[in-house]
């Protein structure tokens, strides 16, 4: 099966931000997306919708256009979010960005009436129904199809950094899970989700998709939901490792990190360098450590098995990427990662909000809604 990788300008950026709808009074999830989307029509200059439905009727996804800079992409998202917020206000609702809802019950949620979602739940049943989760997806343009898989593999050593910085799902179904990211553990239950295989050639990817279609696992490549995957339709590598993010500052900071990493890897390929890689079992261990311990994770940083605290390694990574960020125009956003470290990632802030309220998880939802409206994280 030949899969064409679309032409794309190097390091252009597209963002997808999944947001939950909650009742302003109770903080519980509200199945209002279908009704809201009937009244909202926001499209880019190509006629592509900037707001879409998702698996559950309690969710809307806002989508940026193709942007050159992180600031442009985040500004695009923010304008759409403001329009959605106006409609939400009229309905007594709030928008919340988080990997999970602190106390929402998966048994009470409605599936969006689209064939692909109905088929997904019919196949995955009990485990699929438990996917009460949200994320942020980041597309970065690749200027040559032969770069896509090497860059994907080159991103895997940084998976733990993305997971730890974005971790925002410490609660699930009203319980403290002991994980910074419950979402990471939940989503990998799907048969086509989780970490990608480390393929070396585009023909290997085409063969894999062909095999999965042949045996009926998928109907199309876009049903492969790896944490990092090639996106042939857009000519990008799509990073899907991040939990749902509460603020535009955090969306911008993580997007800057991803854009800088991809651009750096692309530049190194242009110079004829062999990109560093990491054993799949190290990558898998790092994913678990970051999901469990967040910014306190001690992660494996190279194929030799050397380890560091992810916070320390992230600060050094920011410094190393500084020249790339300056070239791409995202220096301010890249250094916003330091603000996330200093005030605490979302899972840490949620724990503080819950403790301050004597364990009342409604207070966590209120804090998430406030942060989304303000656009920046704070204790």
C-alpha positions as CSV (number, residue, x, y, z in Angstrom):
1,X,0.0,0.0,0.0
2,X,1.6,3.3,-1.2
3,X,1.0,6.1,1.3
4,X,1.8,9.6,-0.1
5,X,3.4,12.0,2.4
6,X,2.1,15.4,1.5
7,X,4.4,18.3,0.8
8,X,4.9,20.6,3.8
9,X,7.1,23.5,4.7
10,X,9.8,22.7,7.2
11,X,8.8,23.3,10.9
12,X,5.4,24.8,10.2
13,X,3.1,24.2,13.1
14,X,-0.5,23.1,13.6
15,X,-2.1,22.6,17.1
16,X,-5.2,20.6,18.2
17,X,-6.5,21.3,21.8
18,X,-9.1,19.0,23.3
19,X,-11.3,20.8,25.9
20,X,-14.0,19.5,28.2
21,X,-17.3,21.2,28.8
22,X,-18.4,21.4,32.4
23,X,-21.4,22.9,34.3
24,X,-20.5,26.2,35.9
25,X,-22.4,25.3,39.1
26,X,-21.6,21.6,39.7
27,X,-18.3,21.3,37.8
28,X,-19.5,18.0,36.3
29,X,-19.1,17.2,32.6
30,X,-21.9,18.4,30.3
31,X,-22.8,16.6,27.0
32,X,-23.3,19.9,25.2
33,X,-20.9,19.7,22.3
34,X,-23.4,18.7,19.6
35,X,-25.8,21.5,20.4
36,X,-22.9,24.0,20.6
37,X,-21.4,23.0,17.3
38,X,-24.8,23.6,15.6
39,X,-24.4,27.3,16.6
40,X,-20.7,27.7,16.0
41,X,-19.1,27.8,12.5
42,X,-15.5,28.9,12.6
43,X,-13.3,28.1,9.6
44,X,-9.9,29.0,8.3
45,X,-9.3,30.6,4.8
46,X,-9.3,27.1,3.3
47,X,-12.7,26.3,4.7
48,X,-11.4,23.9,7.3
49,X,-13.2,24.0,10.6
50,X,-11.4,25.3,13.6
51,X,-13.7,23.6,16.1
52,X,-14.8,20.0,15.9
53,X,-16.4,17.2,17.8
54,X,-14.5,14.4,19.5
55,X,-15.2,10.9,20.9
56,X,-17.5,12.2,23.7
57,X,-20.3,14.7,23.6
58,X,-18.7,16.5,26.5
59,X,-15.7,17.6,24.3
60,X,-14.8,20.1,21.7
61,X,-11.5,20.3,19.9
62,X,-10.1,23.7,18.7
63,X,-7.7,23.6,15.8
64,X,-5.2,26.2,14.6
65,X,-4.4,26.9,11.0
66,X,-0.9,26.2,9.6
67,X,1.4,28.6,11.3
68,X,5.0,29.7,11.0
69,X,5.5,30.5,14.7
70,X,4.2,29.3,18.0
71,X,2.8,32.7,18.8
72,X,0.8,32.7,15.6
73,X,-0.6,29.2,16.3
74,X,-1.5,29.9,19.9
75,X,-3.1,33.2,19.0
76,X,-5.2,31.4,16.5
77,X,-6.3,28.9,19.1
78,X,-7.1,31.6,21.6
79,X,-9.4,33.5,19.2
80,X,-11.4,30.3,18.7
81,X,-11.5,29.5,22.4
82,X,-12.9,33.0,23.1
83,X,-15.7,32.4,20.6
84,X,-16.4,29.0,22.2
85,X,-16.4,30.5,25.6
86,X,-19.0,33.0,24.6
87,X,-21.3,30.2,23.5
88,X,-20.5,28.2,26.7
89,X,-21.3,31.2,28.9
90,X,-24.8,31.4,27.3
91,X,-25.3,27.8,28.3
92,X,-24.0,28.0,31.8
93,X,-20.8,26.1,30.9
94,X,-17.1,26.4,31.3
95,X,-14.2,25.1,29.3
96,X,-11.5,23.0,31.0
97,X,-8.2,21.7,29.8
98,X,-6.9,18.6,31.6
99,X,-5.8,15.0,30.9
100,X,-8.8,13.7,32.9
101,X,-11.8,15.2,34.7
102,X,-11.2,15.0,38.5
103,X,-14.5,13.3,39.4
104,X,-16.4,12.6,36.2
105,X,-17.7,9.1,35.7
106,X,-17.1,7.4,32.4
107,X,-20.4,5.4,32.8
108,X,-22.4,8.6,32.5
109,X,-20.8,10.0,29.3
110,X,-22.4,9.9,25.8
111,X,-20.5,8.8,22.6
112,X,-20.6,11.2,19.7
113,X,-22.8,9.8,16.9
114,X,-20.2,9.3,14.3
115,X,-19.5,6.0,12.6
116,X,-15.7,5.9,13.5
117,X,-16.5,6.5,17.2
118,X,-19.3,4.0,17.4
119,X,-17.0,1.4,15.7
120,X,-14.2,2.2,18.1
121,X,-16.4,1.6,21.2
122,X,-18.1,-1.4,19.7
123,X,-14.6,-3.0,19.3
124,X,-13.0,-1.9,22.5
125,X,-16.1,-2.2,24.8
126,X,-15.4,-1.7,28.5
127,X,-11.8,-0.4,28.1
128,X,-12.7,2.0,25.3
129,X,-15.6,3.4,27.3
130,X,-13.1,4.3,30.1
131,X,-11.3,6.7,27.8
132,X,-12.5,9.8,29.6
133,X,-9.4,11.7,28.6
134,X,-8.2,14.8,26.8
135,X,-4.9,15.7,25.1
136,X,-3.1,18.3,22.9
137,X,-1.7,17.2,19.5
138,X,1.1,19.1,17.8
139,X,1.9,18.8,14.1
140,X,5.3,20.0,12.8
141,X,5.9,20.1,9.1
142,X,8.6,17.8,7.5
143,X,10.1,19.1,4.3
144,X,11.0,15.6,2.9
145,X,9.1,12.3,3.5
146,X,12.3,10.4,4.1
147,X,12.9,12.5,7.2
148,X,9.5,11.6,8.9
149,X,10.5,8.3,10.5
150,X,14.0,9.3,11.6
151,X,12.6,12.4,13.3
152,X,9.9,10.4,14.9
153,X,12.5,8.0,16.3
154,X,14.7,11.0,17.3
155,X,11.9,12.5,19.4
156,X,11.4,9.3,21.5
157,X,14.3,10.1,23.9
158,X,12.4,13.3,24.8
159,X,9.1,11.6,25.4
160,X,9.4,11.7,29.2
161,X,10.1,15.5,29.1
162,X,6.9,16.1,27.2
163,X,4.9,13.8,29.4
164,X,6.2,15.2,32.7
165,X,5.7,18.8,31.8
166,X,2.2,18.3,30.5
167,X,1.0,15.8,33.1
168,X,-2.4,16.9,34.3
169,X,-4.4,13.8,35.2
170,X,-3.7,12.9,38.8
171,X,-7.4,12.1,39.5
172,X,-9.8,9.7,37.8
173,X,-13.3,9.0,38.7
174,X,-13.1,10.9,42.0
175,X,-9.9,9.1,43.2
176,X,-6.3,10.1,43.5
177,X,-4.5,7.7,41.3
178,X,-0.9,8.2,42.5
179,X,0.1,9.0,38.9
180,X,0.9,12.4,37.5
181,X,-0.6,11.2,34.2
182,X,-3.4,8.7,34.4
183,X,-4.2,9.6,30.8
184,X,-1.0,8.1,29.5
185,X,-1.8,4.7,31.2
186,X,-5.5,4.7,30.0
187,X,-4.9,5.6,26.4
188,X,-2.4,2.9,25.7
189,X,-5.1,0.3,26.2
190,X,-6.2,0.7,22.6
191,X,-4.7,-1.8,20.3
192,X,-3.3,0.8,17.9
193,X,-2.3,3.4,20.6
194,X,0.8,3.8,22.8
195,X,4.4,4.1,21.8
196,X,5.2,3.7,18.1
197,X,7.5,1.0,16.7
198,X,10.9,2.3,15.7
199,X,10.6,1.9,11.9
200,X,13.6,2.8,9.7
201,X,12.1,3.2,6.2
202,X,8.8,4.6,4.8
203,X,8.3,1.3,3.1
204,X,8.2,-0.4,6.5
205,X,5.5,2.0,7.6
206,X,3.5,1.3,4.4
207,X,3.8,-2.4,5.0
208,X,2.7,-2.1,8.6
209,X,-0.4,-0.1,7.6
210,X,-1.1,-2.6,4.8
211,X,-0.9,-5.5,7.3
212,X,-3.3,-3.9,9.8
213,X,-5.8,-3.1,7.1
214,X,-5.6,-6.6,5.7
215,X,-6.4,-8.2,9.0
216,X,-9.2,-5.7,9.8
217,X,-7.5,-3.8,12.7
218,X,-7.9,-0.5,10.9
219,X,-9.5,0.9,7.7
220,X,-7.0,3.7,7.3
221,X,-3.6,4.9,8.5
222,X,-5.3,7.7,10.6
223,X,-6.8,5.0,12.9
224,X,-3.3,4.3,14.2
225,X,-3.2,6.4,17.3
226,X,0.4,6.2,18.4
227,X,1.8,8.7,20.9
228,X,4.0,10.1,18.1
229,X,3.1,9.3,14.5
230,X,3.6,10.4,10.9
231,X,0.6,12.3,9.5
232,X,0.8,11.7,5.8
233,X,-2.2,13.8,5.0
234,X,-0.6,17.0,6.3
235,X,3.1,16.2,5.8
236,X,3.9,16.3,9.5
237,X,5.1,14.4,12.5
238,X,2.3,14.6,15.0
239,X,3.2,14.5,18.7
240,X,0.3,13.2,20.8
241,X,2.2,12.5,24.1
242,X,0.9,15.6,26.0
243,X,-2.0,15.5,28.5
244,X,-4.7,18.1,28.1
245,X,-3.2,21.4,29.0
246,X,-5.1,24.0,31.1
247,X,-3.6,27.2,29.7
248,X,-2.5,28.8,26.5
249,X,0.9,29.5,28.1
250,X,1.4,25.8,28.6
251,X,0.2,24.9,25.1
252,X,2.7,27.5,23.7
253,X,5.5,26.2,25.8
254,X,5.1,22.6,24.9
255,X,4.5,23.5,21.3
256,X,7.8,25.5,21.3
257,X,9.7,22.5,22.7
258,X,8.3,20.1,20.1
259,X,8.9,22.6,17.2
260,X,12.5,23.2,18.3
261,X,13.2,19.5,18.7
262,X,11.8,18.6,15.3
263,X,13.7,21.5,13.6
264,X,16.9,20.5,15.3
265,X,16.5,16.9,14.2
266,X,15.7,18.0,10.7
267,X,18.8,20.3,10.5
268,X,21.0,17.5,11.8
269,X,19.6,15.1,9.1
270,X,20.4,17.8,6.5
271,X,24.0,17.9,7.7
272,X,24.2,14.1,7.2
273,X,24.3,13.2,10.9
274,X,23.0,10.0,12.4
275,X,20.3,10.9,15.0
276,X,20.7,9.5,18.5
277,X,18.2,6.8,19.4
278,X,17.1,4.9,22.5
279,X,16.2,1.2,23.0
280,X,12.4,0.6,22.9
281,X,12.5,-0.8,26.4
282,X,14.2,2.4,27.7
283,X,11.6,4.5,26.0
284,X,8.8,2.4,27.5
285,X,10.3,2.7,31.0
286,X,10.7,6.5,30.6
287,X,7.0,6.8,29.7
288,X,6.0,4.9,32.8
289,X,8.3,6.9,35.0
290,X,7.1,10.3,33.7
291,X,3.4,9.2,34.0
292,X,4.0,8.0,37.5
293,X,6.3,10.6,39.0
294,X,5.9,13.6,36.7
295,X,8.6,16.2,37.2
296,X,10.1,14.1,40.0
297,X,10.9,11.3,37.5
298,X,14.5,10.1,37.1
299,X,14.7,9.3,33.5
300,X,17.0,7.5,31.1
301,X,18.7,10.1,28.9
302,X,20.7,8.0,26.4
303,X,21.3,4.5,25.0
304,X,24.0,4.0,27.6
305,X,21.4,4.1,30.3
306,X,22.6,7.3,32.0
307,X,19.9,8.8,34.2
308,X,19.0,12.3,35.4
309,X,16.1,14.1,37.1
310,X,13.8,15.2,34.3
311,X,13.6,18.7,35.7
312,X,17.4,19.2,35.5
313,X,17.6,17.7,32.1
314,X,14.7,19.9,30.9
315,X,16.5,23.1,32.0
316,X,19.6,22.0,30.1
317,X,17.5,21.1,27.1
318,X,16.0,24.6,27.0
319,X,19.5,26.1,27.0
320,X,20.6,23.8,24.2
321,X,17.6,24.7,22.1
322,X,17.9,28.4,22.6
323,X,19.5,29.2,19.3
324,X,16.9,27.1,17.4
325,X,14.1,28.9,19.3
326,X,15.6,32.3,18.3
327,X,15.6,31.2,14.7
328,X,12.0,30.0,14.9
329,X,10.8,33.0,16.8
330,X,9.6,31.1,19.9
331,X,12.3,32.0,22.5
332,X,9.7,33.4,24.9
333,X,7.5,30.4,24.6
334,X,10.4,28.0,25.1
335,X,11.4,29.7,28.3
336,X,7.8,29.5,29.5
337,X,8.8,25.9,30.3
338,X,10.8,27.3,33.2
339,X,7.6,28.9,34.5
340,X,5.8,25.6,34.4
341,X,8.7,24.0,36.4
342,X,8.7,26.9,38.9
343,X,5.0,27.0,39.6
344,X,4.4,23.3,39.2
345,X,3.0,21.2,36.3
346,X,-0.8,20.9,36.3
347,X,-0.9,17.6,38.2
348,X,1.0,19.4,41.1
349,X,-1.3,22.5,41.0
350,X,-4.4,20.2,41.0
351,X,-3.1,18.4,44.1
352,X,-2.6,21.8,45.8
353,X,-6.1,22.9,44.9
354,X,-7.6,19.7,46.2
355,X,-5.7,19.9,49.5
356,X,-6.6,23.5,50.1
357,X,-10.3,22.6,49.7
358,X,-10.1,19.6,52.1
359,X,-10.2,17.1,49.2
360,X,-13.2,18.7,47.4
361,X,-12.5,17.9,43.7
362,X,-15.0,20.6,42.6
363,X,-12.4,23.1,43.7
364,X,-9.9,21.5,41.2
365,X,-12.4,22.0,38.4
366,X,-12.9,25.6,39.4
367,X,-9.1,26.2,39.4
368,X,-8.8,24.6,35.9
369,X,-11.6,26.7,34.5
370,X,-10.0,29.9,36.0
371,X,-6.6,29.0,34.6
372,X,-8.1,28.5,31.1
373,X,-9.8,31.9,31.2
374,X,-6.6,33.6,32.5
375,X,-4.3,31.8,30.1
376,X,-1.5,31.2,32.5
377,X,-0.7,28.7,35.4
378,X,-0.6,29.7,39.0
379,X,-0.8,28.0,42.4
